[in-house]
Amino acid sequence: MDHFLYRDGALYAEDVPISEIAAAVGTPFYVYSSATLLRHFKLFDEALEGTDHLVCYAMKAASNQAILKTLAQAGAGMDVVSQGEYLRAKAAGVPGEKIVFSGVGKTAEEIRVALTGGIRQFNVESEPEMAVINTVALELGTVAPITIRVNPDVDAKTHAKIATGKSENKFGIPISRAKEVYALAASLPGLEVVGIDCHIGSQLTDLEPFRLAYEKVAELTEVLRAEGHNIRRLDLGGGLGIPYERSNEAPPLPVEYGQLIKDTLGHLGCEIEIEPGRLIAGNAGLMISKVIYVKSGEGRDFLIVDGAMNDLIRPAMYEAHHDIVPVNEPAPGTESQPYDIVGPVCETGDTFAKQRALAPLSAGDLIAFRSAGAYGAVMASEYNSRPLIPEVLVHEDQFAVIRQRPTFDEMINRDTIPEWL
Ligand SMILES: *Cc1c(COP(=O)(O)O)cnc(C)c1O
């Protein structure tokens, strides 16, 4: 459920008409609903009720400071994957003890910044990284709390570009080598092992891969405890999928996911961390775009819209589906017609949907790309010298621009000319 509904034939974000925002900020733009972000965070928080837990929002999904602050004020921790994300989390007021640092390529500098500023734990992905964390911690005269990310070798049954838990993926260490790597960690004085980490992929629409992975984590917990490691925290990653195509998808609910966690891991008495990103932000955001032209091709009609692949790259990158709806609700009984919906960028890949049935549209009409809140604005670029599009946050009947659209001059003047020119 989200807070983007029609009222009297007009699409609203909470209590604000989308057309009003479009008139104020111009198109295209992203718009997020505070109530939806908070609702999704609370669904996870409540799903783990009765268990010691922390929901760490995977901020790579949508990392605007206003979004982070909205979630942080509700009690969310953050999962970060770079120094930039770490500093964004701190800037949004998230205390270090609620920030976990994931990612396969943490540099010594990133580790130093996090250890100095405070960190809940590093999720270590390799032995060389472990050695660097140890060295930096000793240099700073401190001890770094760590988990080790194990790769349980399960098939997440998701798009190949977002599956991470198979042995051929770059993430984590093979679970078969965990005993050895934990023994190494325990021998390093700059590290304190606090638990196990596991994240098998994104946009999972079935609980079974999670079950297989968490059963392996449970078994490993017992093995490592028997070896004398104080395993007291289990970080289970993110990855729960969302319905991108509402008419025929019903992925598992957070409450079902929470129950699975309790069933597979509850007996161990560990603190549970989860790192959802997509499910919190995905359906909390829309990209709004305007039709520039309706072009009749041979046997097909194109809607050429002012949003493009540089603004929302998921269809081009993952063949992702986004439901597309008109901002002005068609009258009941209006007949749909098929459109190819494309952006103005000079790439055939700049196609959002093919032969999508929509009520007839004309130049100037507004459309909304649903489920664009996660991996949307954060993946945008200025390809074709199209300035980054603004982000807007709605809270009840208020809205605010939370990232301005740069002017053309600002975009151009980011470049500098060498002296010899
Ligand atoms: C991407 C990622 C997440 C979030 O995944 P979602 O599918 O957005 O929930 C969580 N943890 C790690 C380590 C990740 O890389």
The ligand as an SDF file (V2000), in Angstrom:
LIG
                    3D

 15 15  0  0  0  0  0  0  0  0999 V2000
   21.7110   -3.6070   -1.8420 C   0  0  0  0  0  0  0  0  0  0  0  0
   21.9040   -4.1530   -0.4830 C   0  0  0  0  0  0  0  0  0  0  0  0
   20.8530   -4.1450    0.4340 C   0  0  0  0  0  0  0  0  0  0  0  0
   19.4630   -3.6730    0.0970 C   0  0  0  0  0  0  0  0  0  0  0  0
   18.8240   -4.4900   -0.8060 O   0  0  0  0  0  0  0  0  0  0  0  0
   17.2820   -4.2140   -1.1550 P   0  0  0  0  0  0  0  0  0  0  0  0
   16.9730   -5.1980   -2.1890 O   0  0  0  0  0  0  0  0  0  0  0  0
   17.1930   -2.8270   -1.6290 O   0  0  0  0  0  0  0  0  0  0  0  0
   16.5040   -4.4500    0.0930 O   0  0  0  0  0  0  0  0  0  0  0  0
   21.1120   -4.5880    1.7120 C   0  0  0  0  0  0  0  0  0  0  0  0
   22.3340   -5.0380    2.0840 N   0  0  0  0  0  0  0  0  0  0  0  0
   23.3660   -5.0620    1.2120 C   0  0  0  0  0  0  0  0  0  0  0  0
   24.6790   -5.5550    1.6740 C   0  0  0  0  0  0  0  0  0  0  0  0
   23.1870   -4.6310   -0.0900 C   0  0  0  0  0  0  0  0  0  0  0  0
   24.2120   -4.6640   -0.9500 O   0  0  0  0  0  0  0  0  0  0  0  0
  1  2  1  0
  2  3  1  0
  2 14  2  0
  3  4  1  0
  3 10  2  0
  4  5  1  0
  5  6  1  0
  6  7  2  0
  6  8  1  0
  6  9  1  0
 10 11  1  0
 11 12  2  0
 12 13  1  0
 12 14  1  0
 14 15  1  0
M  END
$$$$
